[in-house]
Amino acid sequence: MDPLLRFDNGHGSVTLRSSRPIRANRQQSIRCQRSGRHGTLIVNGEDIVTAMAPGTHQSLNVEPVLYVGHVSVLQSAIPKR
């Protein structure tokens, strides 16, 4: 499974996807950052992926849900970029 970070500030979503797959039964380090429109995904301190969300909005509304975790059922619905 490739780690990803997806967020939408209101003008369209941006997806950051690591090229390093997560391996089962191994300790992993995944760091996700978002500041305004800028997002960063860092996997095991080595693979660094950055991107900027479209539009001008800087804030993120996480109501009703902020989800962190693995969703294998929805994995096939996430487009590869």
Buried (B, 14 or more C-beta within 10 A) or exposed (E): EBBBBBBBBBEEEBBBBBEEEBEEEEEEEBEBEBEEBEBBBBBBEEBEBEBEBEEEBEEBEEEEEEEEEEEEEEEEEEEEE
